């Protein structure tokens, strides 16, 4: 027993020593990088992006094999989205030095790096998130230390190594990108508290998000999403809306929190939509199957069971004791209430959709608001409608992204819409976050304003007429 305790203690001490070493080395790298211009930083970013794209398949395989979550082919797409589309967007913009000049106001904005970023990586999207955060940090002139989820430690470490090696090969300082080797909860907490860390950039479950905001450091953190999709009377194409929702929710076995969780369908279009919904791979669960699925998805405390996350619809059915056609893409449950007493109305990181009917747009709006209030406020809502008067009221919902006639996943992350492309989506003060934007390198800098006098300062004493 004593030997086992000593071994565990040695492992904890080694993990804490790793944090200290990585944080100090990252700070030295940041200091070596000080004053580097945007063109040089972009050279590093381009090399990193190219290396990440080359390794996309390797990293996807590592992630699926280590975590047991998601779909290999879809994780390739997630990796390449960040090293391709997102990286290109980053390279087209400035994050350090002069950002913009307002000649009329005589103000110049200058971007300044923050320092060392403490990065918390989730188990659901480990490699793609590490790619994104590494690129964003270096683009903005920062160093970054990643703290992986323990069940995604190896694939996260490998991703960080690829990013670090590519940056160094392009001329960047050693240790600009690094990763904890044996992550533990205490070591992750220690990273967030380290004096060398200027900002915590956290993606993870509610517990980790709370820990990040309790670290005493400036923090941008995102957590749960419970995303409703509204299908209105003016939907342009009911069948296409069904395909978009299913494609989004089934992508990578539902591991993205920005994907739809519930569908709210107005009665006038329900027959056409639901027929297409079923034809495109939705399997309707009866009451007994719903109960069986709930027992598989949630434990006695109401928390998601890790073993049920990121599984296919067919696999979830098998675990629940029933079979579905091999072509099933999502499991669908017709529900009539929202709340903790209706578990399938909550966020589920898997291909499961709850479906509600609504008499009209007003009732649909109320239902969407109710769904968001169940741990989804601040995240995303999808609206499938063409009539501006039907769409407009949904702008009052507490959601950072309200995407129109597009999959919530691809619209929310900034591919099929013109919101900033990102792999960390802020949820605002609705959910306890400081940021409701899609996070970009511009969130990882301090902005200085060089401002010239434009009115005589002595006139400050003069009265002002309104």
VEXVEXTOR-453398 format. One line per 4 residues: for each residue z, y, x of C-alpha. Coordinates in Angstrom, 2 decimals. Example, Ala and Ser with C-alpha at 12.3 -4.5 7.8 and 13.67 -1.06 7.14 Angstrom:
! residues 2
7.80:-4.50:12.30 | 7.14:-1.06:13.67
***
This chain:
! residues 466
0.00:0.00:0.00 | 0.95:2.40:2.80 | -2.34:1.73:4.57 | -4.28:2.46:1.39
-2.43:5.73:0.92 | -3.03:6.70:4.55 | -6.74:5.91:4.17 | -7.02:8.06:1.05
-5.10:10.87:2.73 | -7.34:10.68:5.79 | -10.42:10.88:3.53 | -9.06:13.93:1.72
-8.18:15.65:5.00 | -11.62:14.85:6.40 | -13.26:16.34:3.29 | -11.21:19.53:3.63
-12.04:19.75:7.33 | -15.72:19.41:6.42 | -15.39:22.35:4.01 | -13.83:24.56:6.66
-16.44:23.65:9.25 | -19.38:24.14:6.88 | -18.07:27.46:5.53 | -17.48:28.85:9.03
-20.87:27.67:10.28 | -22.57:29.19:7.21 | -20.86:32.50:7.89 | -22.12:32.46:11.48
-25.61:31.69:10.24 | -25.43:34.58:7.77 | -24.32:36.95:10.51 | -27.19:35.76:12.70
-29.56:36.43:9.80 | -28.28:39.98:9.24 | -31.05:42.55:9.21 | -33.84:40.02:8.73
-36.70:41.56:6.76 | -38.22:40.18:3.56 | -41.39:39.00:5.24 | -39.42:36.80:7.64
-37.21:35.45:4.86 | -40.34:34.64:2.88 | -41.65:32.63:5.82 | -38.50:30.51:5.66
-38.77:30.16:1.88 | -42.41:29.10:2.04 | -41.63:26.43:4.64 | -38.71:25.17:2.56
-40.78:25.06:-0.62 | -43.57:23.12:1.07 | -41.09:20.63:2.51 | -39.41:20.22:-0.87
-42.74:19.59:-2.57 | -43.63:16.97:0.03 | -40.30:15.23:-0.56 | -40.33:15.52:-4.37
-40.91:11.80:-4.97 | -38.35:10.70:-2.39 | -35.69:12.98:-3.85 | -36.46:11.95:-7.42
-36.04:8.29:-6.51 | -32.77:8.98:-4.72 | -31.43:10.90:-7.71 | -32.28:8.23:-10.27
-31.03:5.38:-8.10 | -27.74:7.07:-7.21 | -26.81:8.60:-10.56 | -28.47:6.19:-12.98
-29.61:9.20:-15.02 | -33.00:10.37:-16.17 | -36.62:9.43:-15.56 | -38.09:9.16:-12.06
-41.44:10.77:-12.95 | -39.74:13.64:-14.77 | -37.42:14.33:-11.87 | -40.50:14.69:-9.68
-41.74:17.39:-12.05 | -38.36:19.14:-11.98 | -38.35:19.15:-8.19 | -41.91:20.47:-8.01
-41.24:23.10:-10.66 | -38.69:24.67:-8.33 | -40.66:24.28:-5.10 | -43.92:25.35:-6.74
-43.81:27.61:-9.80 | -40.36:29.11:-9.14 | -40.91:29.50:-5.41 | -44.23:31.27:-6.01
-42.50:33.69:-8.41 | -39.84:34.37:-5.78 | -42.42:35.01:-3.06 | -44.17:37.59:-5.23
-41.03:39.77:-5.39 | -38.63:41.54:-3.06 | -34.91:40.82:-2.89 | -33.83:42.60:0.32
-34.67:45.99:1.76 | -36.35:48.57:-0.46 | -36.72:47.16:-3.97 | -38.12:50.18:-5.73
-38.47:53.94:-5.39 | -38.22:56.42:-8.25 | -39.87:59.53:-6.82 | -39.16:61.64:-9.91
-35.45:60.83:-9.88 | -35.36:60.73:-6.06 | -33.58:57.37:-6.06 | -34.35:54.40:-3.81
-32.88:50.97:-4.52 | -32.07:48.76:-1.53 | -31.14:45.09:-1.78 | -28.39:43.77:0.48
-27.42:40.10:0.83 | -23.98:39.02:-0.37 | -23.05:36.50:2.34 | -22.22:32.82:1.94
-22.90:31.27:-1.45 | -20.67:28.42:-2.59 | -22.97:26.23:-4.69 | -21.69:23.66:-7.20
-24.30:20.98:-8.01 | -24.31:18.88:-11.21 | -24.80:15.12:-11.46 | -27.52:15.44:-14.11
-30.04:17.46:-12.07 | -28.82:17.24:-8.48 | -31.96:17.48:-6.35 | -33.84:20.04:-8.44
-30.77:22.30:-8.66 | -30.19:22.05:-4.91 | -33.81:22.97:-4.25 | -33.59:25.98:-6.55
-30.31:27.32:-5.20 | -31.35:26.84:-1.57 | -34.59:28.76:-2.11 | -32.86:31.54:-4.07
-30.15:31.95:-1.44 | -32.51:32.20:1.53 | -34.95:34.45:-0.35 | -32.09:36.91:-0.83
-30.90:36.68:2.79 | -27.81:34.55:2.14 | -26.41:31.32:3.54 | -25.44:28.54:1.14
-23.08:25.55:1.17 | -23.64:22.96:-1.56 | -20.80:20.96:-3.11 | -22.36:17.95:-4.87
-20.94:15.96:-7.73 | -19.39:12.84:-6.12 | -21.80:10.59:-8.04 | -24.78:12.53:-6.64
-23.53:13.09:-3.09 | -26.26:11.26:-1.15 | -29.29:12.68:-2.96 | -27.85:16.21:-2.84
-27.10:15.89:0.87 | -30.62:14.65:1.58 | -32.10:17.56:-0.39 | -30.02:20.09:1.53
-31.01:18.46:4.83 | -34.71:18.81:3.97 | -34.21:22.47:3.06 | -32.17:23.16:6.19
-34.60:21.43:8.54 | -37.57:23.29:7.06 | -35.82:26.65:7.38 | -34.89:26.02:11.01
-38.42:24.86:11.81 | -39.65:28.22:10.52 | -37.20:30.11:12.76 | -34.07:30.42:10.61
-30.58:30.05:12.13 | -28.92:26.63:12.08 | -26.50:25.99:9.19 | -28.14:28.50:6.85
-28.30:25.67:4.27 | -25.69:22.92:4.33 | -23.91:20.42:2.11 | -20.50:18.76:1.93
-20.77:15.15:3.09 | -17.95:13.49:1.11 | -17.30:15.81:-1.83 | -14.05:15.59:-3.76
-12.51:17.82:-6.40 | -10.02:19.30:-3.89 | -12.76:19.95:-1.32 | -14.97:21.64:-3.92
-12.05:23.81:-5.00 | -11.38:24.65:-1.36 | -14.99:25.71:-0.85 | -14.78:28.09:-3.80
-11.60:29.67:-2.36 | -12.74:30.01:1.26 | -12.65:33.51:2.73 | -16.17:33.03:4.07
-17.60:32.53:0.56 | -18.80:35.71:-1.13 | -20.06:34.26:-4.42 | -19.73:30.98:-6.33
-22.90:29.75:-8.04 | -21.76:26.92:-10.29 | -23.62:24.48:-12.52 | -21.62:21.71:-14.11
-19.35:20.58:-16.89 | -16.78:22.76:-18.66 | -13.97:21.73:-16.29 | -15.92:22.72:-13.18
-17.01:26.00:-14.76 | -13.37:26.86:-15.55 | -12.39:25.98:-11.99 | -15.14:28.22:-10.63
-13.98:31.20:-12.66 | -10.39:30.50:-11.61 | -11.28:30.52:-7.92 | -10.67:34.23:-7.50
-14.23:34.74:-6.26 | -17.15:36.50:-7.99 | -18.80:33.70:-9.93 | -22.00:33.00:-11.83
-21.43:29.78:-13.73 | -23.21:28.00:-16.55 | -22.05:25.08:-18.59 | -22.76:23.48:-21.94
-25.58:24.20:-24.36 | -25.88:23.08:-27.98 | -29.40:24.27:-28.72 | -30.76:24.48:-32.30
-34.47:24.47:-33.12 | -35.48:26.12:-36.39 | -38.72:25.04:-38.11 | -39.62:27.69:-40.65
-41.92:28.03:-43.61 | -44.44:29.93:-41.50 | -44.53:27.34:-38.70 | -48.05:27.53:-37.20
-48.45:23.75:-36.87 | -45.72:21.41:-38.11 | -47.04:18.44:-36.13 | -47.19:20.46:-32.91
-43.64:21.73:-33.50 | -42.49:18.11:-33.85 | -44.21:17.17:-30.60 | -42.75:20.14:-28.74
-39.21:19.33:-29.85 | -39.46:15.63:-29.02 | -41.20:16.24:-25.68 | -38.48:18.71:-24.71
-35.51:16.57:-25.76 | -36.85:13.30:-24.33 | -37.86:14.86:-21.00 | -35.80:13.26:-18.22
-33.81:11.48:-20.96 | -32.30:14.70:-22.25 | -30.40:15.69:-19.10 | -31.24:19.42:-19.44
-28.71:21.49:-21.37 | -31.50:23.89:-22.43 | -33.29:21.18:-24.45 | -32.93:21.02:-28.22
-29.90:19.27:-29.70 | -30.43:19.92:-33.41 | -33.41:20.60:-35.66 | -33.09:22.77:-38.77
-36.08:22.35:-41.09 | -36.89:24.49:-44.13 | -37.58:22.38:-47.23 | -41.06:23.84:-47.78
-42.39:22.29:-44.56 | -40.03:19.33:-44.28 | -42.49:16.65:-45.53 | -45.21:17.55:-43.01
-42.78:18.10:-40.16 | -40.70:14.98:-40.69 | -43.77:12.77:-41.05 | -45.06:14.05:-37.73
-41.58:13.82:-36.22 | -41.39:10.11:-37.01 | -45.00:9.45:-36.01 | -44.38:10.98:-32.58
-41.49:8.70:-31.71 | -38.35:9.68:-33.63 | -36.33:6.74:-34.93 | -34.08:7.47:-37.93
-30.57:6.10:-37.65 | -28.76:4.78:-40.71 | -25.04:5.46:-41.19 | -23.91:2.29:-39.41
-26.20:2.95:-36.46 | -24.92:6.52:-36.22 | -21.34:5.26:-36.05 | -22.24:2.69:-33.40
-24.04:5.33:-31.33 | -21.05:7.69:-31.53 | -18.81:4.98:-30.07 | -21.22:4.54:-27.17
-21.65:8.25:-26.49 | -18.07:9.50:-26.83 | -14.69:8.22:-25.68 | -11.44:8.35:-27.63
-10.82:11.95:-26.51 | -14.24:13.05:-27.74 | -15.71:13.46:-24.24 | -19.17:12.18:-23.35
-19.00:8.83:-21.62 | -20.68:9.16:-18.17 | -22.41:5.80:-18.60 | -24.24:7.00:-21.72
-25.64:10.21:-20.19 | -29.33:10.38:-19.29 | -30.28:7.02:-20.80 | -33.47:6.36:-22.75
-33.49:6.14:-26.53 | -34.24:2.41:-26.30 | -31.33:1.85:-23.91 | -28.89:3.83:-26.07
-29.87:1.68:-29.05 | -29.28:-1.48:-27.00 | -25.86:-0.24:-25.91 | -25.08:0.50:-29.56
-25.95:-3.01:-30.67 | -29.29:-2.50:-32.39 | -32.94:-2.47:-31.40 | -35.66:0.13:-31.86
-39.41:0.05:-31.17 | -40.32:0.34:-27.50 | -42.25:3.53:-28.34 | -39.09:5.33:-29.51
-38.65:8.65:-27.71 | -35.61:10.07:-29.53 | -32.93:8.80:-31.88 | -32.65:11.02:-34.98
-29.65:11.43:-37.26 | -29.82:13.26:-40.58 | -26.60:15.28:-40.79 | -25.04:17.59:-43.35
-22.20:19.19:-41.38 | -21.47:20.67:-37.97 | -18.18:20.34:-36.11 | -16.00:18.20:-33.90
-15.52:15.83:-36.83 | -19.31:15.22:-36.74 | -19.81:14.10:-33.12 | -23.60:13.87:-33.30
-23.72:17.62:-34.02 | -22.38:18.30:-30.50 | -24.28:18.61:-27.24 | -25.46:15.19:-26.09
-27.09:14.84:-22.68 | -29.50:12.22:-23.93 | -32.50:11.80:-26.28 | -30.55:12.18:-29.53
-31.40:14.83:-32.15 | -29.47:15.79:-35.27 | -31.63:16.98:-38.16 | -30.59:19.37:-40.96
-32.46:20.60:-44.01 | -32.33:24.21:-45.21 | -33.49:25.73:-48.49 | -34.86:28.86:-46.83
-34.77:30.97:-43.68 | -31.40:32.53:-44.53 | -29.76:29.13:-44.83 | -31.52:27.98:-41.66
-30.20:31.00:-39.79 | -26.65:30.25:-40.93 | -26.96:26.65:-39.82 | -28.28:27.65:-36.38
-25.37:30.05:-35.96 | -22.97:27.25:-36.90 | -24.54:24.91:-34.34 | -24.32:27.51:-31.58
-20.67:28.10:-32.41 | -19.96:24.47:-31.49 | -19.93:24.97:-27.70 | -23.46:26.38:-27.53
-23.01:30.14:-27.76 | -24.95:32.11:-25.21 | -27.45:29.43:-24.34 | -30.78:29.03:-26.17
-32.38:28.81:-29.61 | -35.94:27.73:-30.42 | -37.79:29.17:-33.44 | -41.01:27.70:-34.80
-42.51:30.30:-37.12 | -45.40:32.78:-37.20 | -44.16:35.43:-39.67 | -42.43:38.27:-37.78
-40.15:38.85:-40.76 | -39.02:35.23:-40.64 | -38.52:35.35:-36.87 | -36.70:38.70:-36.61
-33.27:37.68:-38.03 | -32.94:34.99:-35.37 | -32.67:37.77:-32.82 | -29.13:38.33:-34.10
-27.98:34.90:-32.90 | -25.59:34.66:-29.92 | -28.12:33.11:-27.56 | -29.38:34.35:-24.20
-32.85:32.95:-24.83 | -34.60:32.84:-28.21 | -37.94:31.17:-27.58 | -40.75:31.22:-30.14
-43.22:28.39:-30.81 | -42.59:26.60:-27.54 | -40.33:23.77:-26.34 | -36.81:25.03:-25.69
-36.72:23.34:-22.28 | -39.97:24.73:-20.90 | -39.60:28.11:-22.59 | -35.96:28.59:-21.67
-36.46:27.80:-18.00 | -39.29:30.32:-17.81 | -42.41:28.19:-17.57 | -44.08:28.57:-20.98
-42.55:32.02:-21.61 | -42.26:35.15:-19.49 | -38.51:35.01:-19.02 | -37.68:34.75:-15.33
-38.28:31.20:-14.06 | -35.04:29.61:-12.98 | -32.98:26.43:-12.85 | -29.69:28.14:-13.66
-29.54:29.79:-17.07 | -26.75:32.25:-17.75 | -24.91:32.10:-21.06 | -23.18:35.47:-21.05
-19.73:36.47:-22.22 | -20.29:34.40:-25.38 | -19.28:31.38:-23.30 | -17.16:33.08:-20.64
-19.95:33.80:-18.14 | -20.70:37.15:-16.52 | -24.47:36.67:-16.73 | -26.79:35.98:-19.68
-29.98:36.12:-17.59 | -31.98:33.35:-16.03 | -30.49:33.52:-12.54 | -32.85:34.60:-9.75
-32.49:35.80:-6.14 | -31.91:39.29:-7.54 | -28.54:38.08:-8.86 | -27.53:37.12:-5.31
-27.71:40.60:-3.79 | -25.83:43.86:-3.92 | -28.06:46.79:-4.82 | -27.51:50.10:-3.07
-28.90:53.37:-4.46 | -29.94:56.10:-2.08 | -29.83:59.14:-4.35 | -30.73:62.76:-3.50
-29.31:65.77:-5.24 | -31.56:66.70:-8.17 | -29.39:69.35:-9.86 | -26.99:71.86:-8.28
-23.59:70.23:-8.02 | -21.76:73.43:-8.93 | -23.25:73.28:-12.43 | -20.87:70.41:-13.19
-18.47:73.09:-14.45 | -20.96:74.49:-16.95 | -20.66:73.55:-20.64 | -23.22:71.14:-22.04
-24.71:71.57:-25.48 | -25.42:68.38:-27.40
***
